[in-house]
Amino acid sequence: MNQRMLGIIDATAYKSEIEDLTLHRSLAAIPFASRYRVIDFVLSNMVNSEIESVAIFPKYQYRSLMDHLGSGKQWDLNRKKDGLFFFPSPHLHNEYDEFGSFRQFSDHMDYFLRSTQEYAVITNSHTVCNIDYKQVLQSHLKNGCDITEVTKDGKSLQMYIMSTKLLVDLIQTKEQSGYQTLTDVIIQKRNHVTICEYSFTGYVAIIDSMSSYYKHSMDMLNPSIWNGIFLKDRPILTKAKDEPPTKYGKDAVVKNSLIANGCKIEGYVENSIIFRGVHIGKDTVIKNSVIMQKSQIGDQCVLENVIADKDVKVLNSSKINGTESMPSILRKRTIQGELMNS
């Protein structure tokens, strides 16, 4: 039996609750866990499940996402046959905003009609977990389901498996059936389609607000959670960058933190996530914070409960304090002055 799967990533989601991090990028391209993007987890799950054809359907601010993914080489998807496909929305209709929009898929119908995979995995682009879709497919087949929905504690993770034939039929008959999205089918067609539930027991982080981003970023400092996400036999892959190891000054102190390569640390860092190429100055204290790529934190600064986007510059002697429930957000490429307090 042909049990090969087609991978479909719906990257059209826009969440106003996390707008500070999506002004210049899509939700899928948000940096996470010191060296990754959120899309890395979704895409790695697919390739680790032996999916060789993956289509990404974006809508908003997707230049950063395209730059990160490139040809798909880091995920072994730069193939002559199948591989990575990028299908930006040709329209900006509101009906494309819903997850699993059949109109969005129908604009690229040739992709589905030419595919030879018998089954399809459809998922959103902003869920961090490490899941084996081969196991989900085996459950799908064993239970004789038309559609299998992956859940966590009874809540949908917007991950589905169905036959490619059924998916094509749903797309092509959307006008007659009235079902415009995959969600419509799940909610309204339970009496006509066998829908099964696959309960996922591993760690899940849904990145759809500033509070969820901050909480789940801090979760990555917990070794048991980290080890449950970053598995040796199911690695999370990302775009490789050639940068030197991080350099630590003679007075630097780092406690319970993730530090990416290419940084220069001269101050005190605790319970924080530091991305590539960050410079932290002398006598500076950073606690419970996320500092993204190439940000420059001056000397004698204090940052606590802060999320600093890429290329942020914090001048000497600045003090910026947020709270655990409401971290202070420093937008991309902004400069924070000495008298900034929050």
C-alpha positions as CSV (number, residue, x, y, z in Angstrom):
1,M,0.0,0.0,0.0
2,N,1.2,3.5,-0.8
3,Q,1.4,5.2,2.5
4,R,3.5,8.2,1.4
5,M,2.3,11.5,2.7
6,L,2.0,15.0,1.3
7,G,2.9,17.9,3.6
8,I,0.7,21.1,3.6
9,I,1.6,24.0,5.9
10,D,-1.0,26.7,6.1
11,A,1.1,29.9,7.0
12,T,-1.7,32.4,6.4
13,A,-2.4,33.0,10.1
14,Y,-2.2,36.6,11.4
15,K,-2.6,37.2,15.2
16,S,-2.9,40.8,16.4
17,E,-1.9,39.7,19.9
18,I,1.7,39.2,18.6
19,E,1.9,42.1,16.2
20,D,5.0,43.5,17.7
21,L,6.9,40.5,16.4
22,T,5.1,40.2,13.0
23,L,5.4,43.8,11.7
24,H,8.3,42.6,9.4
25,R,7.7,38.9,9.3
26,S,5.0,36.2,9.2
27,L,4.0,34.2,12.3
28,A,5.8,31.2,10.9
29,A,9.1,33.2,10.8
30,I,9.2,34.3,14.4
31,P,12.6,33.5,16.0
32,F,12.4,30.9,18.8
33,A,14.7,29.1,21.2
34,S,18.0,31.0,20.4
35,R,18.6,29.8,16.8
36,Y,15.3,28.6,15.3
37,R,12.2,29.9,13.6
38,V,8.8,28.6,14.5
39,I,8.4,27.0,11.0
40,D,11.5,24.9,11.7
41,F,9.5,22.7,14.1
42,V,6.6,22.2,11.8
43,L,8.8,21.5,8.8
44,S,11.2,19.2,10.7
45,N,8.3,17.1,11.9
46,M,7.3,16.5,8.3
47,V,10.7,15.5,7.0
48,N,11.4,13.4,10.1
49,S,8.1,11.6,9.2
50,E,9.6,10.8,5.7
51,I,7.5,13.4,3.9
52,E,9.3,14.4,0.8
53,S,6.9,16.9,-0.7
54,V,5.9,20.0,1.3
55,A,3.8,22.9,0.2
56,I,3.7,26.1,2.2
57,F,0.8,28.5,1.7
58,P,1.7,32.0,3.1
59,K,-0.2,35.3,2.9
60,Y,1.3,38.1,5.0
61,Q,4.9,39.4,5.3
62,Y,6.5,36.3,3.9
63,R,9.8,37.7,2.6
64,S,11.6,36.7,5.8
65,L,10.1,33.3,5.6
66,M,11.2,32.7,2.0
67,D,14.7,34.0,2.9
68,H,14.9,31.5,5.8
69,L,13.7,28.5,3.9
70,G,15.5,29.1,0.7
71,S,15.5,26.0,-1.5
72,G,14.8,23.7,1.4
73,K,18.4,22.4,1.4
74,Q,18.7,22.3,5.2
75,W,15.7,20.0,5.4
76,D,16.8,17.8,2.4
77,L,13.9,19.2,0.3
78,N,15.9,20.6,-2.6
79,R,15.0,17.7,-4.8
80,K,14.5,17.2,-8.5
81,K,11.3,15.3,-7.7
82,D,8.9,16.6,-5.0
83,G,10.7,18.9,-2.5
84,L,9.7,22.2,-1.1
85,F,7.0,24.3,-2.7
86,F,6.1,27.9,-1.8
87,F,2.6,29.1,-2.9
88,P,2.0,32.7,-1.8
89,S,-1.6,33.8,-1.9
90,P,-2.4,35.6,-5.2
91,H,-5.2,37.5,-3.4
92,L,-5.8,39.1,-0.1
93,H,-9.4,38.2,0.4
94,N,-10.6,37.8,4.0
95,E,-11.7,34.3,3.2
96,Y,-8.0,33.4,3.0
97,D,-7.6,34.2,6.7
98,E,-9.3,31.0,7.9
99,F,-7.1,28.0,8.5
100,G,-7.4,25.4,5.7
101,S,-9.0,27.8,3.2
102,F,-10.1,25.7,0.2
103,R,-10.0,28.8,-2.0
104,Q,-6.4,29.3,-1.0
105,F,-5.7,25.7,-2.0
106,S,-7.7,25.9,-5.2
107,D,-5.5,28.7,-6.5
108,H,-2.7,26.1,-6.7
109,M,-4.8,23.1,-7.7
110,D,-2.2,21.7,-10.1
111,Y,0.0,20.9,-7.1
112,F,-2.6,18.6,-5.6
113,L,-3.6,17.0,-8.9
114,R,0.0,16.2,-9.8
115,S,0.9,14.7,-6.4
116,T,1.3,10.9,-6.2
117,Q,1.1,10.7,-2.4
118,E,-1.9,8.8,-1.1
119,Y,-2.3,10.8,2.1
120,A,-2.0,14.4,3.1
121,V,-0.9,16.1,6.4
122,I,-2.4,19.6,6.8
123,T,-1.1,21.7,9.7
124,N,-0.7,25.3,10.8
125,S,2.7,27.0,10.9
126,H,3.0,28.2,14.5
127,T,2.8,25.1,16.7
128,V,6.1,23.9,18.4
129,C,6.2,20.2,19.2
130,N,8.0,17.1,18.0
131,I,5.5,14.7,16.6
132,D,5.8,11.6,14.3
133,Y,3.1,11.8,11.6
134,K,3.8,8.2,10.7
135,Q,2.3,7.1,14.0
136,V,-0.7,9.4,13.4
137,L,-1.1,7.8,9.9
138,Q,-1.0,4.3,11.4
139,S,-3.7,5.3,13.9
140,H,-5.7,6.8,11.0
141,L,-5.6,3.6,9.0
142,K,-6.2,1.3,12.0
143,N,-9.3,3.1,12.9
144,G,-10.6,3.4,9.4
145,C,-11.0,7.2,9.6
146,D,-11.7,9.6,6.8
147,I,-10.0,12.4,8.7
148,T,-7.8,12.2,11.8
149,E,-7.5,15.3,14.0
150,V,-4.5,15.7,16.3
151,T,-5.4,17.0,19.7
152,K,-3.7,17.9,23.0
153,D,-5.8,17.5,26.1
154,G,-8.9,17.6,24.0
155,K,-7.9,20.8,22.1
156,S,-7.3,20.8,18.4
157,L,-3.8,21.4,17.3
158,Q,-4.9,22.2,13.7
159,M,-3.1,19.1,12.4
160,Y,-5.0,16.7,10.2
161,I,-4.4,13.6,8.1
162,M,-6.7,12.5,5.3
163,S,-6.4,10.9,1.9
164,T,-5.2,13.2,-0.8
165,K,-8.2,12.1,-2.9
166,L,-10.6,13.4,-0.1
167,L,-8.8,16.7,0.2
168,V,-9.0,17.2,-3.6
169,D,-12.7,16.4,-3.6
170,L,-13.3,18.9,-0.7
171,I,-11.4,21.6,-2.6
172,Q,-13.1,21.0,-5.9
173,T,-16.7,20.8,-4.5
174,K,-16.4,23.8,-2.1
175,E,-19.1,25.8,-4.0
176,Q,-21.6,22.9,-4.1
177,S,-21.0,21.8,-0.5
178,G,-20.7,25.2,1.1
179,Y,-17.6,24.1,3.0
180,Q,-15.1,26.8,2.6
181,T,-12.4,25.6,5.0
182,L,-11.2,22.4,6.6
183,T,-12.6,23.7,9.9
184,D,-16.1,23.8,8.3
185,V,-15.8,20.2,7.5
186,I,-14.7,19.2,11.0
187,I,-17.4,21.1,12.7
188,Q,-20.4,20.6,10.3
189,K,-19.8,17.3,8.6
190,R,-19.3,14.8,11.4
191,N,-22.4,12.9,10.5
192,H,-21.1,12.3,7.0
193,V,-17.4,11.8,7.5
194,T,-15.6,9.6,10.0
195,I,-13.5,11.9,12.0
196,C,-11.1,10.4,14.6
197,E,-9.0,12.0,17.3
198,Y,-5.3,11.3,17.9
199,S,-4.3,12.5,21.3
200,F,-0.7,13.8,21.4
201,T,1.0,13.5,24.8
202,G,4.2,15.4,24.2
203,Y,5.0,19.0,24.8
204,V,3.1,21.6,22.7
205,A,3.6,25.3,22.4
206,I,1.2,27.3,20.3
207,I,2.8,30.7,19.5
208,D,-0.1,33.1,18.9
209,S,0.4,35.9,21.4
210,M,3.1,37.8,23.2
211,S,2.3,36.0,26.5
212,S,2.4,32.6,24.8
213,Y,5.7,33.4,23.1
214,Y,7.3,34.6,26.3
215,K,6.0,31.7,28.4
216,H,7.1,29.0,25.9
217,S,10.4,30.7,25.4
218,M,11.1,30.5,29.1
219,D,9.9,26.8,29.0
220,M,12.9,26.1,26.8
221,L,15.1,26.7,29.8
222,N,13.6,23.7,31.5
223,P,15.8,20.7,30.7
224,S,13.0,18.1,30.7
225,I,11.0,20.2,28.2
226,W,14.1,20.9,26.0
227,N,14.9,17.2,25.9
228,G,11.3,16.4,25.0
229,I,11.5,18.7,22.0
230,F,15.1,18.2,20.7
231,L,15.3,14.5,20.2
232,K,18.5,12.9,18.7
233,D,16.5,10.6,16.4
234,R,14.1,13.4,15.3
235,P,16.2,16.5,15.1
236,I,14.9,20.0,14.6
237,L,16.6,21.4,11.5
238,T,17.2,25.0,10.7
239,K,19.1,27.3,8.4
240,A,22.8,26.9,9.0
241,K,25.0,30.0,9.6
242,D,28.8,30.0,9.8
243,E,29.6,32.0,12.9
244,P,32.3,31.7,15.5
245,P,31.7,30.4,19.0
246,T,30.5,32.8,21.6
247,K,33.2,34.8,23.4
248,Y,32.8,35.3,27.1
249,G,34.6,38.2,28.9
250,K,36.6,37.6,32.1
251,D,33.8,39.0,34.2
252,A,30.9,37.3,32.4
253,V,28.5,35.2,34.3
254,V,25.8,33.0,32.7
255,K,23.2,31.0,34.6
256,N,20.5,28.7,33.2
257,S,20.4,30.3,29.8
258,L,20.5,29.5,26.1
259,I,23.3,31.2,24.3
260,A,23.7,30.9,20.5
261,N,27.0,31.2,18.6
262,G,28.6,34.4,17.5
263,C,27.8,36.4,20.7
264,K,30.0,38.4,22.9
265,I,29.0,38.3,26.6
266,E,30.7,40.6,29.0
267,G,27.9,41.0,31.7
268,Y,25.6,38.9,33.8
269,V,22.9,36.7,32.1
270,E,20.4,34.6,34.0
271,N,17.3,32.6,32.8
272,S,17.5,34.2,29.4
273,I,17.6,33.2,25.7
274,I,20.3,34.9,23.7
275,F,20.3,34.6,19.9
276,R,23.2,34.7,17.4
277,G,25.5,37.6,17.2
278,V,24.3,39.5,20.4
279,H,26.7,41.7,22.3
280,I,26.1,42.2,26.0
281,G,28.2,44.9,27.5
282,K,30.2,45.1,30.8
283,D,28.4,45.3,34.1
284,T,25.1,44.7,32.3
285,V,22.5,42.5,34.0
286,I,19.9,40.5,31.9
287,K,17.3,38.3,33.6
288,N,14.3,36.4,32.3
289,S,14.6,37.9,28.8
290,V,14.7,37.0,25.1
291,I,17.4,38.9,23.1
292,M,17.2,38.3,19.4
293,Q,19.8,38.2,16.7
294,K,22.5,40.9,16.4
295,S,21.1,43.1,19.2
296,Q,23.6,45.3,21.0
297,I,23.1,45.8,24.8
298,G,25.4,48.5,26.2
299,D,27.4,48.7,29.4
300,Q,25.8,49.0,32.9
301,C,22.3,48.2,31.6
302,V,19.6,46.3,33.5
303,L,17.0,44.3,31.4
304,E,14.5,42.1,33.2
305,N,11.4,40.4,31.6
306,V,12.2,41.9,28.2
307,I,11.7,40.6,24.6
308,A,14.1,42.4,22.3
309,D,13.6,41.8,18.6
310,K,16.5,41.6,16.0
311,D,19.0,44.5,15.7
312,V,17.8,46.3,18.8
313,K,20.3,48.7,20.3
314,V,20.2,49.5,24.0
315,L,22.4,52.4,25.0
316,N,24.6,52.5,28.1
317,S,23.0,52.7,31.6
318,S,19.5,51.9,30.3
319,K,17.1,50.2,32.6
320,I,14.1,48.3,31.1
321,N,11.8,46.2,33.2
322,G,8.7,44.3,32.3
323,T,6.8,41.7,34.3
324,E,6.3,38.0,33.8
325,S,2.7,38.6,32.7
326,M,3.5,41.6,30.6
327,P,7.1,41.6,29.3
328,S,8.6,44.8,27.9
329,I,8.7,44.6,24.1
330,L,11.5,46.3,22.1
331,R,10.6,46.3,18.4
332,K,13.0,45.4,15.6
333,R,15.8,47.9,14.9
334,T,14.8,50.3,17.6
335,I,17.2,52.3,19.8
336,Q,16.5,52.5,23.5
337,G,17.9,55.5,25.3
338,E,19.3,56.0,28.8
339,L,16.1,57.3,30.2
340,M,13.8,54.6,28.8
341,N,12.0,52.9,31.7
342,S,9.1,50.5,31.4
